[in-house]
Amino acid sequence: MASSAPPSAPWAAPTSDPGFLTALAVYAFHEFFAGGGMVRAGLGGGWTCRFANDIDAGKAATYRDNWGANGLHVGDVRALKPDDLPEAADLAWASFPCQDLSLAGRGRGLGGERSGTFHAFWSLMTALGDLGRGPRIVAIENVCGTLTSRGGQDFVAICRTFAEAGYRFGAMVIDAALFVPQSRPRLFIIGVRDDVGVPSSLMASEPVAAFLSPALSRSIAELPAEVARRAFWWALPVPTRRDTTLADMIDDTAWHTPAQTQTLLELMSPLHRARIAQAQDLGGRHVGSVFRRTRADGRGGRVQRAEVRFDGLAGCLRTPSGGSSRQSLLMINDGVIQSRLISPRETARLMGLDDSYRLPRGTHRAYHLTGDGVVVPVVRHLARHIFEPILDQSLSSREAA
């Protein structure tokens, strides 16, 4: 038996009347590489979007379905000019493409065609700054491979860009598993313009352990002195313990036939078969996630394996580029084993999206949208504890002056 749908997530619910939320908004933002607007969902009703951009027409259609077309510009970021962004914003967010920074990117890094769009984004930020319209806060998000891409040169280049543009910055690795039942560590770099004060309560003398990885620690330590002087650690609070598991996310989607499930089980190594046997011995209901991976076979060759986890988490959602990228679910209910692909709606829940969020038609397109997105409650946590306190202090300072 599948669990009931999870409760509504108040941070994520879109509205059929975007103008209503805009009327209540206090802060303004620009969203680049916007996808289906998950950053917008996370920022919430206190924020108004003055500009959103994505090159993907399919994602843009989903953005319009959920948020309306106001402020949405569909096209290549490299073609944008300051006049396309007529109003200033408190925050600019960019989750630029990760393909060239990931292991699959073959070392191209920021020199690659897709991840290299970071440079186009930042050129636009520089041009806005020259016109006196630079955002007070700039936030970027990407895979943790950014830290090691091209031997660490790409991370240094990003940090140097912040520093030379007059932004102090802090970097964190935040795993979405702190908020939703999905293992999804991502690098966040948040910069604040020099003329905007940062409350002392938001700056830490040491990194918060929950948001630090060995790779980030090494990368910060290896920054050139002139760049490191601009860096600090964010005193971001650790969220309260998550009370949902993968089992809470699944619905009544039809399961595979016994023969299909057996085919999946036959791809497992003895280690993973033992995990299933242990769950069967425990009795009751257990839900795990499965990925297919190519592994060495011990004889100099390669073999496809199915690997299962029963820790209450889904694996990191990905864009669908082949069989190995598609995540499956495995349910053991009183010893009976069932399997199937994860559904689009389930992936949306794992990204923190409310069930009222309108997904694109077509499984492939929905997987692509959610696998490329930003986890909604992570954005809300950053907004509540970093963006909004900074902007509130900045507003108070301007009013006092």
WOWO-V460199 format. One line per field, one symbol per residue. phi: phi as a letter, one per 30 degrees, with the letter a starting at -180 (. if undefined). burial: # if it has 24 or more other ideal C-beta (glycine too) atoms within 12 Angstrom, else .. Layout:
phi=???
burial=???
This chain:
phi=.ddddddecddcddbdbedddedcdccbbcbchdhciddddddiddbcdcabbaddddddddeddcbicdidbcldedcdbeddcdcdbdbccbcdecedcddddhidhddddcdddeddedddddddddcibdddbbbbbadddedcehijdddddddddedddicdbbcbccceddcbdbdadbcbbbcbeedcdceedcccdbddedcbbeddeddddcdeeddedccacdcdddddedccbeddcdbcedcddedddddddddddeddddddddddddiicbbbcbbcbcbdcibjcbbdbcbcbbcicddddbddbleddcdccbccbhidcbbadddeddddddcidddddddddjdeddeddddcccdeddddddddcbddddddddddddddd
burial=.##..#..#.#####..#..##..#.##############################.###########..####..#..#...##..###############..#..###.#.#########.###.##...##################.############.#.###########################..###...###..##..###..#..##..#...#..#######..#..#.########.#.#.....#..##.##...#..##..##....#########...........######.#########....########....###################.####....############################.#.......
